[in-house]
Amino acid sequence: MAAGTFQGGMHPYDGKELSMDRHTSVLLPKKELVFPVSQHIGAPAVPVVSVGDTVLAGQKLAQATGYVSSCVISSVSGTVKAVEPRLTATGGKVLSIVVENDGEYRMAQGIGELRDVSRLSKEEIRKIIQEAGIVGMGGAGFPTHVKLTPKEDTAIDYVIVNGSECEPYLTSDYRMMLEEPKRLIAGLKIVLKLFERAEGIIAVEDNKPEAIAKVKEAIGTDSRISVRQLKTKYPQGSERQLIYAVTGRKINSSMLPSDAGCIVNNVDTILSVGLAVAESTPLMRRVVTVTGNAIKEPGNFIVKTGSSYQELLEAAGGFCAPVGKMISGGPMMGQALYSLDIPVTKVSSALLVLTQEEARQLEPGACIRCGRCVSVCPGRIVPQKLMEYAQRFDTKGFEKIDGMECCECGCCTYVCPAGRKLTQSFKQMRRQVQEERRKK
Amino acid sequence: MKEKFHVSSSPHIHSGVTTSEIMRDVAIALMPASVMGVYQFGFQAFLVLLVSVTACVVTEYLYEHFMKKPYHPYECSALVTGLLIGMNLPASIPLWMPVVGGIFAILVVKQLYGGLGQNIMNPALAARCFLLICFTGQMTNFSILTASEYGASNKGTYLFYHGAAAVDGITGATPLAAVKAGESVQLFDLFWGFTGGVIGETSVVMILIGAVYMLYRKVINLRIPLAYLLSFVLFLVLFGGHGADPTYLAIQLCGGGLMLGAFFMATDYTTSPITPNGQIVFGICLGILTGIFRIFGKSAEGVSYAIIFCNLLVPVIEKVTMPTAFGRGRKG
């Protein structure tokens, strides 16, 4: 079968060579750990511990409120030092539970016990995932138990594991496919238990042949699971583009993957599901790539959630060049940081540090209507026209020419020769439209 | 941490391709045809090019200076416009005319409509048509002084000044005019550019070299030129009165401003549709109009008017060719 792909997109410098061959190492936190109550899409969790309490690793710190919400789990043992707003990667302060690490990593009762998955019912599996605080770890942070509960289980034809990792520089999913293929397949098998008619597909871009080989080996002869090779192109990992490349089905912004009979999960999310269900280990860690040309020793780390970005930086040897920009996540969709005094959350995929040279921005100029934005837009919309509406804050016009179909992937801004901040304007407009829709 | 860091919205990286780089590429792509023009028509052609480029760059600078706008000397856009104007003029034209053309293009057509990216017509072509209407005589005079008219004593200077065309004894009529008048034309000369015409349009080879360079650098795509040339050929086959006669078609394709127009003028970003399907529609409109002008019109030429006219259709074409967003419309 030819490698799957989609229309539009582009090939930015991928920078993966900096960290792709670095085996993950476990990073143990030194100081206090910070657990924001909102690391996911949906209602913030509510703290269930108070200052002075002793907590164990795997213990629940905050309880989900409502269905679309997620629990927060302590990744260390120690004492609750404070419950107060703390700075996070998004740039704002979020109510957080601060735990002083006692360095002993004592586990709460039952953590790490092996479970016989075959005896669990669907409901039990979903409950475990919900209690384990698992959310989409690719970056969006949508609660996984919600994603795994479509209207009808039998309407799901494909469970897709998103191993495309199209963001430049990021190598955490790649490392997990190389290092933990068996656990990945085990996790996928658990998810497939929920959807009896579905076939499991691990979608990987064709620039990762070693990962493809490893995963294929781990699949063995299982006929329900296969690897789908995709053409390397940004943003292949975008959910809608991924579903199209794998199945040929198209969904728009107002539809869910399940409307196209698909469930899409990131590699680390599936691993976490496997750990939670089969090994009774809730979400307490994630894989983070620390990389960039301003980082001395780029690498991949298994990090306890709540650890500080500052410790990530130290683990990677610190800076080796004048820093231009620090980013949480990849260079296309990540969040610029002004401080490293922020915690690793469930959705922190990377700390990327660009040199001053790399971070230099073009002074925005006049649009020459070259059409580059149109040819790269994976949403097949016309960014140049959207920008005209965005500049007038005309939300009606913006919606009319499908502005809400923008996935904020950043392709248009990346290629714009006039250096116009298209994506940034579209983000603002989209928030505005969403706001207006809520008011109605 | 005491340091200050750059914080902005994603994406945080850029392709590195800038407007100035694109404009520079267009200017580079115009070089082969310009050099050929100077070889063919001599030092006077060089002067025309130089004067029109200077007129455009200076006009742009003065306008932006007096309007207190930021000036972008490296944007090279005025340089490209100037070069294109010069290439669209006969070499024998008095040198004040490119000055008038340059000022008209930059001041009236470009800046008064809002500057870079805002003009509704291709400035170079608008200037050409403006000059053509105002000074029809000089603009359509392609004749070359003979050596005796120039003064036989200055033979060296004469050749230097008038170029290879003088050596070859080219009479001055443009090939298309000759064809229209029923004369025969050597296809080989047409292809290489050993014919009469404006400075930059004669050599198909040199124009194509430039076009290949632009395609390689991804400055242009083939949608507009291909749609233009194919629909033009189809129109000629149907209405040209010569059927599918290859020689006739080849002469029509290689003659006049068609190649220069199709690859360098019709593909002008600002004045062509931004939608992919719109670019094809635009190309087809151009092909049909050029065919109508050349076959049924009084003049042998039609490319400039066709492009200018279609420039005005761009907003409409864009409106009807807006693409369907991914996942919208027909279920895929």
Interface residues (C-beta under 8 A of the other chain):
Chain A: F6 Q7 M10 P12 Y13 G91 P168 R240 Q241 Y244 G248 R249 K250 I251 N252 S253 M255 V323 G324 K325 M326 I327 P331 M332 M333 G334 Q335 A336 L337 Y338 S339 L340 D341 L354 E358 A359 Q361 L362 G365 A366 C367 I368 R369 C370 G371 R372 V374 S375 P378 G379 R380 I381 V382 Q384 K385 I401 D402 E405 E408 G410 T413 Y414 V415 P417 A418 G419 K421 T423 Q424 K427
Chain B: M1 E3 K4 F5 H6 V7 S8 S9 S10 P11 H12 I13 H14 S15 V17 T18 T19 E21 I22 H72 E75 S77 G115 L116 G117 Q118 N221 Y269 T270 S272 I274 T275 P276 Q279 E318 M322 P323 T324 A325 F326 G327 R328 K331 G332
